[in-house]
Amino acid sequence: MHIDSKAKDKGQLDQYEMKMLDVLARDGRIPVTELARRVGLSKSPCQLRLKRLIDQGYILGFRALLNPRKLNSEHIAFTEVRLSDTRENALRDFNDAVQKIPEVEQCHMIAGSFDYLLKVRTTDISAYRRVLGESISRLPHISSTSTFVAMQSVKDLSF
């Protein structure tokens, strides 16, 4: 993840915290002693800053990045979704329901000719077709969908 230097300009984060976020975005399992060494702090101040970054919501959590190839889930499709109703209640219904589809890896509301863009990860095109027909097309207020299949992931910061 690119760390925006504007946060620093607003006085929210200092140079050490910016560097900590940069290091942690690349290696969330780094020991605090090594993190402190890389950013030029001793262990205790580094731990305090890390706790503050977590408490203030700059760091949302830590997780393992799974290898899709090993898990047989390399197929990626992007699905454009158009809704029949875009009033607040309809958006809330859609947002709540899409959370329940495990194959939907990302869901973004879009300003443009469609309403949402979903990143869907499955084992293959047949599995995607099943998810589209049985889950995505049954989401509340769906008017239409369009699918774009990824042929290759050239840059994916998730990995």
C-alpha positions as CSV (number, residue, x, y, z in Angstrom):
1,M,0.0,0.0,0.0
2,H,1.3,3.5,-0.8
3,I,1.4,5.6,2.3
4,D,0.2,9.1,1.4
5,S,2.6,11.8,2.5
6,K,-0.3,14.3,2.9
7,A,-1.1,12.6,6.2
8,K,2.3,13.8,7.4
9,D,1.6,17.3,6.1
10,K,-1.6,17.5,8.1
11,G,0.4,16.9,11.3
12,Q,-1.3,13.6,12.0
13,L,1.8,11.4,11.7
14,D,5.5,12.1,12.1
15,Q,8.3,10.7,10.1
16,Y,8.8,7.7,12.4
17,E,5.1,6.7,12.2
18,M,5.1,7.1,8.4
19,K,8.1,4.9,8.1
20,M,6.5,2.4,10.5
21,L,3.4,2.2,8.4
22,D,5.5,1.7,5.3
23,V,7.5,-1.1,6.8
24,L,4.4,-2.8,8.3
25,A,2.5,-2.6,5.0
26,R,5.3,-4.8,3.5
27,D,5.9,-7.1,6.5
28,G,3.2,-7.2,9.1
29,R,5.0,-10.0,11.0
30,I,8.2,-8.0,11.6
31,P,9.3,-8.2,15.3
32,V,9.0,-4.9,17.2
33,T,12.8,-4.8,17.8
34,E,13.4,-5.1,14.0
35,L,10.8,-2.5,13.3
36,A,12.4,-0.1,15.8
37,R,15.8,-0.7,14.2
38,R,14.5,0.0,10.7
39,V,12.8,3.3,11.7
40,G,15.5,4.5,14.0
41,L,13.8,4.2,17.4
42,S,14.4,2.2,20.5
43,K,12.0,-0.7,21.3
44,S,9.8,1.1,23.9
45,P,9.0,4.2,21.9
46,C,8.3,2.1,18.9
47,Q,5.9,-0.1,20.8
48,L,4.1,3.0,22.1
49,R,3.8,4.4,18.6
50,L,2.6,1.1,17.2
51,K,-0.1,0.8,19.9
52,R,-1.2,4.4,19.1
53,L,-1.3,3.7,15.4
54,I,-3.6,0.7,16.1
55,D,-5.7,2.5,18.6
56,Q,-6.2,5.5,16.3
57,G,-7.3,3.2,13.4
58,Y,-4.3,3.7,11.1
59,I,-3.6,0.0,11.4
60,L,-6.8,-2.0,11.0
61,G,-5.3,-5.4,11.8
62,F,-2.8,-8.0,10.7
63,R,-3.6,-11.0,8.5
64,A,-2.0,-13.8,6.5
65,L,-1.9,-13.3,2.8
66,L,-3.0,-16.6,1.3
67,N,-1.6,-18.0,-2.0
68,P,-4.5,-18.3,-4.4
69,R,-2.6,-20.8,-6.6
70,K,-2.0,-23.2,-3.7
71,L,-5.7,-22.9,-2.7
72,N,-6.9,-23.4,-6.3
73,S,-8.7,-20.0,-6.5
74,E,-6.7,-18.2,-9.2
75,H,-9.7,-17.3,-11.3
76,I,-10.6,-13.6,-11.0
77,A,-13.6,-12.0,-12.5
78,F,-14.7,-8.4,-12.2
79,T,-18.5,-7.9,-12.1
80,E,-20.2,-4.6,-12.9
81,V,-23.5,-4.3,-11.0
82,R,-26.3,-2.0,-11.9
83,L,-29.1,-1.6,-9.3
84,S,-32.7,-0.9,-10.1
85,D,-33.0,1.3,-7.0
86,T,-30.2,3.5,-5.6
87,R,-32.0,5.1,-2.7
88,E,-30.2,4.7,0.7
89,N,-32.2,1.7,1.9
90,A,-31.6,-0.2,-1.3
91,L,-27.9,0.6,-1.1
92,R,-27.8,-0.6,2.5
93,D,-29.7,-3.8,1.6
94,F,-27.2,-4.5,-1.2
95,N,-24.2,-3.7,0.9
96,D,-25.3,-6.0,3.7
97,A,-26.1,-8.9,1.4
98,V,-22.9,-8.8,-0.6
99,Q,-20.9,-9.2,2.6
100,K,-22.3,-12.7,2.8
101,I,-20.9,-14.0,-0.5
102,P,-17.4,-15.5,0.4
103,E,-16.2,-15.4,-3.3
104,V,-16.7,-11.7,-3.4
105,E,-13.2,-10.5,-2.4
106,Q,-13.9,-6.8,-2.9
107,C,-16.9,-4.6,-3.5
108,H,-16.7,-1.0,-4.5
109,M,-19.4,1.6,-5.0
110,I,-18.6,3.3,-8.3
111,A,-19.4,6.8,-9.6
112,G,-20.1,6.1,-13.3
113,S,-22.3,4.1,-15.7
114,F,-22.8,1.3,-13.2
115,D,-23.2,1.2,-9.4
116,Y,-20.8,-1.4,-8.0
117,L,-17.7,-3.2,-9.1
118,L,-17.1,-6.7,-7.5
119,K,-13.8,-8.6,-7.5
120,V,-14.8,-12.3,-7.4
121,R,-12.3,-15.1,-6.9
122,T,-13.2,-18.7,-7.7
123,T,-11.5,-21.9,-8.9
124,D,-12.6,-21.5,-12.6
125,I,-15.1,-20.0,-15.0
126,S,-17.7,-22.7,-14.1
127,A,-17.5,-21.9,-10.4
128,Y,-17.8,-18.2,-11.2
129,R,-20.9,-18.8,-13.4
130,R,-22.4,-20.7,-10.4
131,V,-21.6,-17.8,-8.0
132,L,-23.0,-15.3,-10.5
133,G,-26.2,-17.3,-11.0
134,E,-26.9,-18.5,-7.5
135,S,-25.5,-15.6,-5.4
136,I,-24.7,-12.3,-7.2
137,S,-27.7,-12.2,-9.4
138,R,-29.9,-12.8,-6.3
139,L,-28.6,-9.8,-4.4
140,P,-31.2,-7.1,-3.6
141,H,-32.1,-4.6,-6.3
142,I,-29.9,-6.1,-9.0
143,S,-30.9,-4.8,-12.4
144,S,-28.0,-6.2,-14.5
145,T,-24.5,-7.4,-14.4
146,S,-21.5,-7.5,-16.8
147,T,-18.5,-9.7,-16.3
148,F,-14.8,-9.1,-17.2
149,V,-12.5,-12.0,-16.7
150,A,-8.9,-11.3,-15.7
151,M,-6.4,-13.1,-17.9
152,Q,-3.4,-12.2,-15.7
153,S,-2.7,-10.2,-12.5
154,V,0.1,-7.9,-13.5
155,K,0.2,-6.0,-10.2
156,D,-1.7,-7.0,-7.1
157,L,-0.7,-5.4,-3.8
158,S,-2.5,-8.1,-1.9
159,F,0.4,-10.4,-2.4
